[in-house]
Amino acid sequence: VISGHLGWVRSIAFDPSNEWFCTGSADRTIK
């Protein structure tokens, strides 16, 4: 579990310049 999510992270997407990333979790949130 990544901080801020209540469930397991199911997906992750990185910015092409590697400055940020987004995660999608089993708790149905995107951070």
Contacts in CASP RR format, 6 or more apart in sequence:
PFRMAT RR
TARGET T0000
AUTHOR 0000-0000-0000
METHOD contacts of the structure
MODEL  1
VISGHLGWVRSIAFDPSNEWFCTGSADRTIK
1 7 0 8 1.000
1 8 0 8 1.000
1 9 0 8 1.000
1 25 0 8 1.000
2 9 0 8 1.000
2 23 0 8 1.000
2 25 0 8 1.000
2 31 0 8 1.000
4 31 0 8 1.000
5 23 0 8 1.000
5 24 0 8 1.000
5 25 0 8 1.000
5 27 0 8 1.000
5 29 0 8 1.000
5 31 0 8 1.000
6 25 0 8 1.000
6 27 0 8 1.000
6 29 0 8 1.000
7 25 0 8 1.000
7 26 0 8 1.000
7 27 0 8 1.000
8 25 0 8 1.000
8 26 0 8 1.000
9 23 0 8 1.000
9 24 0 8 1.000
9 25 0 8 1.000
9 26 0 8 1.000
10 24 0 8 1.000
10 25 0 8 1.000
10 26 0 8 1.000
11 23 0 8 1.000
11 24 0 8 1.000
12 21 0 8 1.000
12 22 0 8 1.000
12 23 0 8 1.000
12 24 0 8 1.000
13 21 0 8 1.000
13 22 0 8 1.000
13 23 0 8 1.000
14 20 0 8 1.000
14 21 0 8 1.000
15 21 0 8 1.000
22 30 0 8 1.000
22 31 0 8 1.000
23 30 0 8 1.000
23 31 0 8 1.000
24 30 0 8 1.000
24 31 0 8 1.000
25 31 0 8 1.000
END
